[in-house]
Amino acid sequence: EIVLVTGVQTCALPILQGIGWILRKAIGMASTTEQISQSRDEHGVEHITINQTITGGIKTTPEHRVHTDTWGEEYSDPIFGQSRSRHRRVKISSLKEDDPVEGLLKRGWTQDVVEGDELIDGIVESLNHGWVARLTCGFEEIKGERRFVRRTVVTKGEQARHLRMVFDFKSPLSNKQ
Protein backbone atom coordinates (compact mmCIF):
# COMPACT_ATOMS: atom_id res chain seq x y z
CA GLU A 1 0.00 0.00 0.00
CA ILE A 2 1.41 3.37 -0.96
CA VAL A 3 0.24 6.91 -0.33
CA LEU A 4 0.49 9.72 -2.87
CA VAL A 5 2.61 12.55 -1.52
CA THR A 6 2.76 14.95 -4.45
CA GLY A 7 0.80 15.11 -7.62
CA VAL A 8 -2.00 16.70 -9.53
CA GLN A 9 -2.87 19.82 -7.54
CA THR A 10 -0.72 22.29 -9.48
CA CYS A 11 -0.44 20.35 -12.72
CA ALA A 12 -1.68 21.51 -16.12
CA LEU A 13 -2.00 17.91 -17.28
CA PRO A 14 -5.71 17.48 -16.27
CA ILE A 15 -6.59 20.57 -18.32
CA LEU A 16 -5.12 18.91 -21.41
CA GLN A 17 -7.17 15.79 -20.57
CA GLY A 18 -10.40 17.80 -20.56
CA ILE A 19 -11.05 17.56 -16.80
CA GLY A 20 -13.23 20.44 -15.61
CA TRP A 21 -12.20 23.07 -13.08
CA ILE A 22 -14.36 21.81 -10.18
CA LEU A 23 -13.11 18.23 -10.51
CA ARG A 24 -9.49 19.44 -10.83
CA LYS A 25 -9.87 21.42 -7.58
CA ALA A 26 -11.43 18.44 -5.78
CA ILE A 27 -8.67 16.11 -6.97
CA GLY A 28 -6.03 18.67 -5.93
CA MET A 29 -7.33 18.75 -2.35
CA ALA A 30 -7.59 14.98 -1.97
CA SER A 31 -4.98 12.49 -0.87
CA THR A 32 -4.81 9.12 -2.58
CA THR A 33 -3.95 5.68 -1.25
CA GLU A 34 -3.18 2.94 -3.76
CA GLN A 35 -3.17 -0.77 -3.11
CA ILE A 36 -1.11 -2.51 -5.76
CA SER A 37 -1.03 -6.25 -6.34
CA GLN A 38 0.93 -8.20 -8.94
CA SER A 39 0.43 -11.74 -10.20
CA ARG A 40 0.93 -14.01 -13.20
CA ASP A 41 -1.80 -16.12 -14.73
CA GLU A 42 -1.53 -19.76 -15.86
CA HIS A 43 -0.01 -18.55 -19.18
CA GLY A 44 2.68 -16.50 -17.45
CA VAL A 45 1.06 -13.16 -18.36
CA GLU A 46 1.71 -10.45 -15.77
CA HIS A 47 -1.29 -8.72 -14.16
CA ILE A 48 -1.08 -5.61 -12.00
CA THR A 49 -4.18 -4.33 -10.22
CA ILE A 50 -4.31 -0.90 -8.61
CA ASN A 51 -7.16 -0.04 -6.26
CA GLN A 52 -7.29 3.63 -5.32
CA THR A 53 -9.05 5.25 -2.41
CA ILE A 54 -9.23 9.03 -2.11
CA THR A 55 -9.92 11.22 0.90
CA GLY A 56 -13.11 10.19 2.70
CA GLY A 57 -12.81 6.52 1.72
CA ILE A 58 -14.09 7.09 -1.82
CA LYS A 59 -13.00 4.24 -4.09
CA THR A 60 -12.24 4.89 -7.75
CA THR A 61 -12.37 2.59 -10.76
CA PRO A 62 -9.79 -0.20 -10.25
CA GLU A 63 -7.00 -0.27 -12.81
CA HIS A 64 -6.37 -3.75 -14.22
CA ARG A 65 -3.19 -3.83 -16.24
CA VAL A 66 -2.43 -6.90 -18.30
CA HIS A 67 1.09 -6.83 -19.71
CA THR A 68 0.70 -8.27 -23.21
CA ASP A 69 1.60 -5.22 -25.36
CA THR A 70 -1.77 -5.43 -27.11
CA TRP A 71 -4.63 -2.94 -26.92
CA GLY A 72 -7.22 -3.99 -24.38
CA GLU A 73 -10.94 -3.60 -24.76
CA GLU A 74 -12.43 -0.13 -24.67
CA TYR A 75 -13.71 0.91 -21.26
CA SER A 76 -15.55 3.84 -19.74
CA ASP A 77 -13.88 5.77 -16.94
CA PRO A 78 -15.97 8.25 -14.90
CA ILE A 79 -13.25 10.90 -15.13
CA PHE A 80 -11.60 10.25 -18.50
CA GLY A 81 -14.51 8.85 -20.55
CA GLN A 82 -14.06 6.18 -23.23
CA SER A 83 -10.49 4.91 -23.27
CA ARG A 84 -8.32 1.97 -24.15
CA SER A 85 -4.89 0.97 -22.92
CA ARG A 86 -1.97 -1.36 -23.38
CA HIS A 87 0.77 -2.28 -20.93
CA ARG A 88 4.12 -3.94 -21.28
CA ARG A 89 7.66 -4.08 -19.98
CA VAL A 90 10.25 -2.17 -21.98
CA LYS A 91 14.02 -1.96 -21.95
CA ILE A 92 15.19 1.41 -20.67
CA SER A 93 18.01 1.23 -23.21
CA SER A 94 15.42 1.05 -26.03
CA LEU A 95 13.84 4.40 -25.08
CA LYS A 96 15.08 7.28 -27.22
CA GLU A 97 16.85 10.01 -25.23
CA ASP A 98 16.04 12.67 -27.83
CA ASP A 99 12.32 11.79 -28.07
CA PRO A 100 10.30 14.37 -26.07
CA VAL A 101 8.14 11.68 -24.43
CA GLU A 102 10.55 8.76 -24.12
CA GLY A 103 13.36 11.03 -22.92
CA LEU A 104 11.27 12.08 -19.89
CA LEU A 105 10.40 8.45 -19.16
CA LYS A 106 14.00 7.26 -19.51
CA ARG A 107 16.01 9.57 -17.22
CA GLY A 108 16.39 9.82 -13.46
CA TRP A 109 15.85 6.29 -12.17
CA THR A 110 17.94 4.71 -9.40
CA GLN A 111 21.05 2.84 -10.49
CA ASP A 112 19.50 -0.59 -9.81
CA VAL A 113 16.53 0.26 -12.06
CA VAL A 114 18.89 1.43 -14.82
CA GLU A 115 21.05 -1.70 -14.45
CA GLY A 116 17.92 -3.89 -14.56
CA ASP A 117 17.15 -2.12 -17.86
CA GLU A 118 13.39 -2.61 -17.54
CA LEU A 119 10.36 -0.45 -16.80
CA ILE A 120 6.63 -0.98 -16.79
CA ASP A 121 5.26 1.06 -19.69
CA GLY A 122 1.61 1.94 -20.11
CA ILE A 123 -0.18 3.77 -22.89
CA VAL A 124 -3.72 5.08 -22.41
CA GLU A 125 -5.64 6.58 -25.32
CA SER A 126 -8.68 8.78 -24.75
CA LEU A 127 -11.30 8.01 -27.37
CA ASN A 128 -13.40 11.07 -26.38
CA HIS A 129 -10.82 13.81 -25.85
CA GLY A 130 -7.99 13.01 -28.28
CA TRP A 131 -5.10 12.68 -25.83
CA VAL A 132 -2.60 9.88 -25.28
CA ALA A 133 -0.93 9.25 -21.91
CA ARG A 134 2.32 7.37 -21.61
CA LEU A 135 3.22 6.33 -18.07
CA THR A 136 5.89 4.37 -16.34
CA CYS A 137 6.74 3.44 -12.76
CA GLY A 138 9.99 2.86 -10.94
CA PHE A 139 12.22 4.14 -8.17
CA GLU A 140 14.07 7.43 -7.87
CA GLU A 141 16.33 8.81 -5.19
CA ILE A 142 14.67 11.95 -3.81
CA LYS A 143 16.39 13.90 -1.03
CA GLY A 144 18.48 10.84 -0.21
CA GLU A 145 15.50 8.47 -0.01
CA ARG A 146 14.47 5.69 -2.39
CA ARG A 147 10.90 6.56 -3.48
CA PHE A 148 8.33 4.90 -5.72
CA VAL A 149 7.50 7.25 -8.61
CA ARG A 150 4.96 7.25 -11.43
CA ARG A 151 5.81 9.44 -14.42
CA THR A 152 3.13 10.40 -16.92
CA VAL A 153 3.44 12.31 -20.19
CA VAL A 154 0.19 13.31 -21.90
CA THR A 155 0.17 14.52 -25.49
CA LYS A 156 -2.67 16.05 -27.46
CA GLY A 157 -1.76 17.23 -30.91
CA GLU A 158 1.43 19.28 -30.54
CA GLN A 159 0.88 19.87 -26.81
CA ALA A 160 2.62 17.81 -24.12
CA ARG A 161 2.43 17.92 -20.33
CA HIS A 162 4.19 15.74 -17.81
CA LEU A 163 3.62 14.78 -14.20
CA ARG A 164 5.77 13.04 -11.63
CA MET A 165 3.86 11.48 -8.74
CA VAL A 166 5.97 10.56 -5.70
CA PHE A 167 4.60 7.99 -3.24
CA ASP A 168 5.31 6.94 0.36
CA PHE A 169 5.30 3.27 1.26
CA LYS A 170 2.70 2.75 3.98
CA SER A 171 2.57 -1.01 4.63
CA PRO A 172 2.45 -4.37 2.88
CA LEU A 173 -0.96 -5.42 1.63
CA SER A 174 -2.86 -7.71 3.97
CA ASN A 175 -4.37 -10.92 2.63
CA LYS A 176 -7.89 -9.67 3.46
CA GLN A 177 -8.67 -8.05 0.12
KAGI-V271825 format. One record per residue. RES is the residue in one letter. SS is DSSP state (2 for helix, 1 for strand, 0 for the rest). PSI is psi in radians with two decimals (none if undefined). OMEGA is omega in radians with two decimals (none if undefined). Layout:
RES_SS_PSI_OMEGA, RES_SS_PSI_OMEGA
//
This chain:
E_0_2.30_3.14, I_1_2.69_-3.10, V_1_2.28_3.11, L_1_2.25_3.14, V_0_-0.77_3.11, T_0_2.77_3.13, G_0_-2.14_-2.80, V_2_-0.35_-2.92, Q_2_-0.63_-3.10, T_2_0.28_-3.00, C_0_2.44_3.10, A_0_-0.12_-3.10, L_2_-0.80_3.14, P_2_-0.47_3.09, I_2_-0.79_3.13, L_2_-0.54_-3.13, Q_0_0.00_3.08, G_0_0.34_3.12, I_0_2.24_-3.08, G_0_2.83_-3.06, W_2_-0.81_-3.09, I_2_-0.81_3.13, L_2_-0.68_3.08, R_2_-0.75_3.13, K_2_-0.75_3.13, A_2_-0.77_3.12, I_2_-0.70_-3.12, G_2_-0.44_3.14, M_2_-0.17_-3.06, A_0_2.68_2.93, S_0_2.70_-3.06, T_1_2.36_2.99, T_1_2.31_3.12, E_1_2.34_3.00, Q_1_2.09_-3.04, I_1_2.25_3.05, S_1_2.63_-3.08, Q_1_2.42_3.11, S_1_3.00_3.02, R_1_2.46_3.12, D_0_-3.07_-3.08, E_0_-0.25_3.10, H_0_0.06_3.13, G_0_0.13_-3.13, V_0_2.30_-3.12, E_1_2.37_3.08, H_1_2.31_3.02, I_1_2.23_3.12, T_1_2.29_3.13, I_1_2.06_3.05, N_1_2.16_-3.11, Q_1_2.48_3.01, T_1_2.28_3.12, I_1_2.98_-3.10, T_0_2.36_3.13, G_0_0.09_3.12, G_0_0.27_-3.12, I_1_2.13_3.13, K_1_2.49_3.12, T_0_-3.13_3.11, T_0_2.17_3.10, P_0_2.52_3.07, E_1_2.10_3.10, H_1_1.94_-3.09, R_1_2.09_3.11, V_1_2.12_-3.00, H_1_1.43_3.13, T_0_-0.09_-3.09, D_0_0.51_3.01, T_0_2.67_3.13, W_0_2.28_3.08, G_0_3.13_3.11, E_0_2.70_3.05, E_0_2.58_3.11, Y_1_2.82_3.14, S_1_2.18_3.12, D_1_2.37_-3.09, P_0_-0.41_3.13, I_0_-0.78_-2.99, F_0_-0.18_-3.13, G_1_-2.71_-3.12, Q_1_2.27_-3.10, S_1_2.96_2.94, R_1_2.77_-3.08, S_1_2.85_2.99, R_1_2.59_-3.07, H_1_2.58_-3.09, R_1_3.04_2.96, R_1_2.40_3.13, V_1_2.69_3.04, K_0_2.26_3.09, I_2_-0.69_-3.11, S_2_-0.33_3.14, S_2_-0.25_3.13, L_0_2.42_-3.06, K_0_2.10_-3.13, E_0_-0.64_-3.07, D_0_-0.01_3.06, D_0_2.29_-3.05, P_2_-0.53_3.11, V_2_-0.95_-3.08, E_2_-0.56_3.10, G_2_-0.73_3.10, L_2_-0.59_-3.13, L_2_-0.38_-3.03, K_2_-0.64_-2.95, R_0_2.66_2.90, G_0_0.05_-3.12, W_0_2.82_3.09, T_0_2.78_-3.08, Q_2_-0.69_-3.13, D_2_-0.58_3.08, V_2_-0.77_3.13, V_2_-0.78_3.14, E_2_-0.59_3.07, G_2_-0.35_3.04, D_0_0.66_-3.13, E_0_2.39_3.07, L_1_2.70_2.94, I_1_2.26_-3.07, D_1_2.18_3.12, G_1_2.52_3.08, I_1_2.18_3.10, V_1_2.27_3.13, E_1_2.18_3.05, S_1_2.15_3.13, L_0_-0.23_3.13, N_0_-0.63_-2.93, H_0_-0.04_3.01, G_0_0.31_3.12, W_0_2.78_3.05, V_1_2.26_3.09, A_1_2.35_3.05, R_1_2.19_-3.09, L_1_2.64_3.10, T_1_2.74_-3.10, C_1_2.62_3.09, G_1_-2.80_-3.12, F_1_2.44_3.04, E_1_2.76_2.97, E_1_2.10_-3.11, I_1_2.06_-3.11, K_0_0.76_3.08, G_0_0.07_-3.13, E_1_2.48_3.04, R_1_2.11_-3.06, R_1_2.49_3.04, F_1_2.30_-3.04, V_1_2.44_2.98, R_1_2.19_3.09, R_1_2.37_3.14, T_1_2.35_3.01, V_1_2.14_3.11, V_1_2.28_3.08, T_1_2.53_3.05, K_1_1.91_-3.02, G_0_-2.23_3.14, E_0_-0.12_-3.10, Q_1_2.55_3.07, A_1_2.42_3.06, R_1_2.57_3.12, H_1_2.75_-3.08, L_1_2.40_3.02, R_1_2.06_3.11, M_1_2.19_-3.11, V_1_2.30_-3.05, F_1_2.67_2.95, D_1_2.45_3.01, F_1_2.24_-3.12, K_0_-0.98_-3.14, S_0_2.82_3.04, P_0_2.68_3.08, L_0_2.47_3.03, S_0_2.93_3.13, N_0_0.14_-3.05, K_0_0.50_-3.10, Q_0_none_none
//
